[in-house]
Amino acid sequence: MENLKAFSLDKLNLAECFPAGFDQQLWYGIYFINEYSDPSIVMLNADFGFVTHHSSENRQGYLVLFNHHFLPRQLTEKLHKLPLFFQQGCGPFALNKQQVPELNSLFGKICSELLSDYRFKKELLATWVTQLLHFIIKNFSVKGEW
Protein backbone atom coordinates (compact mmCIF):
# COMPACT_ATOMS: atom_id res chain seq x y z
CA MET A 1 0.00 0.00 0.00
CA GLU A 2 1.63 3.21 -1.16
CA ASN A 3 0.16 5.51 1.52
CA LEU A 4 0.84 3.30 4.55
CA LYS A 5 3.91 1.42 5.70
CA ALA A 6 4.32 -0.70 8.82
CA PHE A 7 7.46 -2.31 10.18
CA SER A 8 8.43 -4.48 13.09
CA LEU A 9 11.45 -2.87 14.78
CA ASP A 10 13.36 -6.14 15.09
CA LYS A 11 13.33 -6.41 11.26
CA LEU A 12 13.62 -2.70 10.52
CA ASN A 13 15.35 -1.82 7.25
CA LEU A 14 15.83 1.94 7.18
CA ALA A 15 16.33 1.99 3.40
CA GLU A 16 12.90 0.36 3.04
CA CYS A 17 11.31 2.84 5.47
CA PHE A 18 12.91 5.91 3.97
CA PRO A 19 13.88 5.21 0.34
CA ALA A 20 15.74 7.76 -1.77
CA GLY A 21 13.44 10.64 -2.62
CA PHE A 22 11.21 9.99 0.42
CA ASP A 23 9.49 13.31 1.21
CA GLN A 24 9.28 13.24 5.01
CA GLN A 25 7.11 16.35 5.15
CA LEU A 26 4.18 14.47 3.61
CA TRP A 27 4.28 11.62 6.13
CA TYR A 28 3.36 11.03 9.77
CA GLY A 29 4.90 8.34 11.89
CA ILE A 30 4.05 6.51 15.08
CA TYR A 31 7.01 4.76 16.70
CA PHE A 32 6.07 2.23 19.41
CA ILE A 33 8.91 0.89 21.50
CA ASN A 34 7.79 -2.20 23.40
CA GLU A 35 10.62 -2.86 25.80
CA TYR A 36 9.81 -4.24 29.22
CA SER A 37 11.73 -1.68 31.22
CA ASP A 38 10.69 1.38 29.24
CA PRO A 39 7.76 1.02 26.81
CA SER A 40 6.97 4.27 25.02
CA ILE A 41 5.42 5.86 21.96
CA VAL A 42 6.69 8.72 19.77
CA MET A 43 4.81 10.72 17.13
CA LEU A 44 6.82 11.94 14.17
CA ASN A 45 6.42 14.48 11.42
CA ALA A 46 9.01 16.06 9.14
CA ASP A 47 12.06 14.72 11.01
CA PHE A 48 12.50 10.98 11.15
CA GLY A 49 16.05 11.31 12.43
CA PHE A 50 14.68 10.05 15.75
CA VAL A 51 14.09 6.62 14.22
CA THR A 52 17.53 6.35 12.62
CA HIS A 53 19.19 7.58 15.80
CA HIS A 54 17.29 5.21 18.11
CA SER A 55 17.11 2.10 15.94
CA SER A 56 19.01 -1.02 16.94
CA GLU A 57 18.78 -4.73 16.20
CA ASN A 58 17.51 -5.43 19.70
CA ARG A 59 14.55 -3.04 19.58
CA GLN A 60 11.09 -4.49 20.03
CA GLY A 61 8.02 -2.68 18.76
CA TYR A 62 6.68 -1.15 15.56
CA LEU A 63 6.93 1.81 13.24
CA VAL A 64 3.84 2.85 11.26
CA LEU A 65 4.19 5.53 8.59
CA PHE A 66 1.25 7.03 6.73
CA ASN A 67 1.09 9.96 4.38
CA HIS A 68 -1.42 12.77 4.39
CA HIS A 69 -3.49 11.08 1.63
CA PHE A 70 -4.13 7.91 3.64
CA LEU A 71 -6.77 9.15 6.08
CA PRO A 72 -10.03 10.94 5.30
CA ARG A 73 -9.54 14.65 4.57
CA GLN A 74 -11.42 15.81 7.69
CA LEU A 75 -9.12 13.82 9.95
CA THR A 76 -5.98 14.94 8.11
CA GLU A 77 -7.04 18.57 8.47
CA LYS A 78 -7.41 18.05 12.21
CA LEU A 79 -3.96 16.42 12.38
CA HIS A 80 -2.47 19.58 10.89
CA LYS A 81 -3.82 21.45 13.91
CA LEU A 82 -2.56 18.93 16.45
CA PRO A 83 0.77 20.03 17.96
CA LEU A 84 1.77 16.47 18.88
CA PHE A 85 3.02 15.82 15.36
CA PHE A 86 4.74 19.12 14.77
CA GLN A 87 7.58 19.12 17.27
CA GLN A 88 10.26 17.28 15.32
CA GLY A 89 9.35 14.05 17.12
CA CYS A 90 7.05 14.38 20.11
CA GLY A 91 7.65 12.08 23.01
CA PRO A 92 8.67 9.57 23.97
CA PHE A 93 5.59 9.17 26.12
CA ALA A 94 5.86 6.45 28.74
CA LEU A 95 3.24 3.71 28.58
CA ASN A 96 1.77 1.83 31.51
CA LYS A 97 1.34 -1.95 31.75
CA GLN A 98 -2.27 -1.86 30.52
CA GLN A 99 -1.46 0.22 27.42
CA VAL A 100 1.34 -1.99 26.08
CA PRO A 101 -0.76 -5.08 25.14
CA GLU A 102 -3.44 -2.88 23.55
CA LEU A 103 -0.88 -1.10 21.37
CA ASN A 104 1.04 -4.28 20.62
CA SER A 105 -2.15 -5.88 19.33
CA LEU A 106 -3.17 -2.88 17.25
CA PHE A 107 0.25 -2.47 15.62
CA GLY A 108 0.45 -6.22 15.01
CA LYS A 109 -2.93 -6.18 13.24
CA ILE A 110 -1.81 -3.31 11.01
CA CYS A 111 1.40 -5.12 10.02
CA SER A 112 -0.33 -8.39 9.25
CA GLU A 113 -3.27 -6.81 7.39
CA LEU A 114 -0.91 -5.01 5.02
CA LEU A 115 0.00 -8.45 3.65
CA SER A 116 -3.59 -9.60 3.15
CA ASP A 117 -5.66 -9.47 0.00
CA TYR A 118 -8.84 -8.49 1.86
CA ARG A 119 -11.09 -6.43 -0.38
CA PHE A 120 -11.68 -3.66 2.19
CA LYS A 121 -8.15 -3.65 3.54
CA LYS A 122 -7.62 0.10 3.09
CA GLU A 123 -10.75 0.95 5.07
CA LEU A 124 -9.83 -1.49 7.84
CA LEU A 125 -6.28 -0.14 8.04
CA ALA A 126 -7.56 3.44 8.10
CA THR A 127 -9.82 2.49 11.02
CA TRP A 128 -6.90 1.00 12.96
CA VAL A 129 -4.62 3.97 12.28
CA THR A 130 -7.44 6.23 13.45
CA GLN A 131 -7.68 4.11 16.62
CA LEU A 132 -3.95 4.68 17.17
CA LEU A 133 -4.41 8.41 16.74
CA HIS A 134 -7.33 8.47 19.16
CA PHE A 135 -5.29 6.51 21.70
CA ILE A 136 -2.48 9.08 21.43
CA ILE A 137 -4.80 12.09 21.57
CA LYS A 138 -6.74 10.67 24.52
CA ASN A 139 -3.67 9.82 26.56
CA PHE A 140 -1.06 12.39 25.65
CA SER A 141 -2.62 15.64 24.50
CA VAL A 142 -3.65 18.53 26.70
CA LYS A 143 -7.41 18.75 27.20
CA GLY A 144 -8.94 21.11 24.67
CA GLU A 145 -5.95 20.86 22.33
CA TRP A 146 -7.91 18.95 19.67
C-alpha positions in Angstrom: 0.0 0.0 0.0 1.6 3.2 -1.2 0.2 5.5 1.5 0.8 3.3 4.5 3.9 1.4 5.7 4.3 -0.7 8.8 7.5 -2.3 10.2 8.4 -4.5 13.1 11.5 -2.9 14.8 13.4 -6.1 15.1 13.3 -6.4 11.3 13.6 -2.7 10.5 15.3 -1.8 7.3 15.8 1.9 7.2 16.3 2.0 3.4 12.9 0.4 3.0 11.3 2.8 5.5 12.9 5.9 4.0 13.9 5.2 0.3 15.7 7.8 -1.8 13.4 10.6 -2.6 11.2 10.0 0.4 9.5 13.3 1.2 9.3 13.2 5.0 7.1 16.3 5.2 4.2 14.5 3.6 4.3 11.6 6.1 3.4 11.0 9.8 4.9 8.3 11.9 4.0 6.5 15.1 7.0 4.8 16.7 6.1 2.2 19.4 8.9 0.9 21.5 7.8 -2.2 23.4 10.6 -2.9 25.8 9.8 -4.2 29.2 11.7 -1.7 31.2 10.7 1.4 29.2 7.8 1.0 26.8 7.0 4.3 25.0 5.4 5.9 22.0 6.7 8.7 19.8 4.8 10.7 17.1 6.8 11.9 14.2 6.4 14.5 11.4 9.0 16.1 9.1 12.1 14.7 11.0 12.5 11.0 11.1 16.1 11.3 12.4 14.7 10.1 15.7 14.1 6.6 14.2 17.5 6.4 12.6 19.2 7.6 15.8 17.3 5.2 18.1 17.1 2.1 15.9 19.0 -1.0 16.9 18.8 -4.7 16.2 17.5 -5.4 19.7 14.6 -3.0 19.6 11.1 -4.5 20.0 8.0 -2.7 18.8 6.7 -1.1 15.6 6.9 1.8 13.2 3.8 2.9 11.3 4.2 5.5 8.6 1.2 7.0 6.7 1.1 10.0 4.4 -1.4 12.8 4.4 -3.5 11.1 1.6 -4.1 7.9 3.6 -6.8 9.1 6.1 -10.0 10.9 5.3 -9.5 14.6 4.6 -11.4 15.8 7.7 -9.1 13.8 10.0 -6.0 14.9 8.1 -7.0 18.6 8.5 -7.4 18.0 12.2 -4.0 16.4 12.4 -2.5 19.6 10.9 -3.8 21.4 13.9 -2.6 18.9 16.4 0.8 20.0 18.0 1.8 16.5 18.9 3.0 15.8 15.4 4.7 19.1 14.8 7.6 19.1 17.3 10.3 17.3 15.3 9.4 14.1 17.1 7.1 14.4 20.1 7.6 12.1 23.0 8.7 9.6 24.0 5.6 9.2 26.1 5.9 6.4 28.7 3.2 3.7 28.6 1.8 1.8 31.5 1.3 -2.0 31.7 -2.3 -1.9 30.5 -1.5 0.2 27.4 1.3 -2.0 26.1 -0.8 -5.1 25.1 -3.4 -2.9 23.6 -0.9 -1.1 21.4 1.0 -4.3 20.6 -2.2 -5.9 19.3 -3.2 -2.9 17.3 0.3 -2.5 15.6 0.4 -6.2 15.0 -2.9 -6.2 13.2 -1.8 -3.3 11.0 1.4 -5.1 10.0 -0.3 -8.4 9.2 -3.3 -6.8 7.4 -0.9 -5.0 5.0 0.0 -8.5 3.6 -3.6 -9.6 3.2 -5.7 -9.5 0.0 -8.8 -8.5 1.9 -11.1 -6.4 -0.4 -11.7 -3.7 2.2 -8.2 -3.7 3.5 -7.6 0.1 3.1 -10.8 0.9 5.1 -9.8 -1.5 7.8 -6.3 -0.1 8.0 -7.6 3.4 8.1 -9.8 2.5 11.0 -6.9 1.0 13.0 -4.6 4.0 12.3 -7.4 6.2 13.4 -7.7 4.1 16.6 -3.9 4.7 17.2 -4.4 8.4 16.7 -7.3 8.5 19.2 -5.3 6.5 21.7 -2.5 9.1 21.4 -4.8 12.1 21.6 -6.7 10.7 24.5 -3.7 9.8 26.6 -1.1 12.4 25.6 -2.6 15.6 24.5 -3.6 18.5 26.7 -7.4 18.7 27.2 -8.9 21.1 24.7 -5.9 20.9 22.3 -7.9 18.9 19.7 
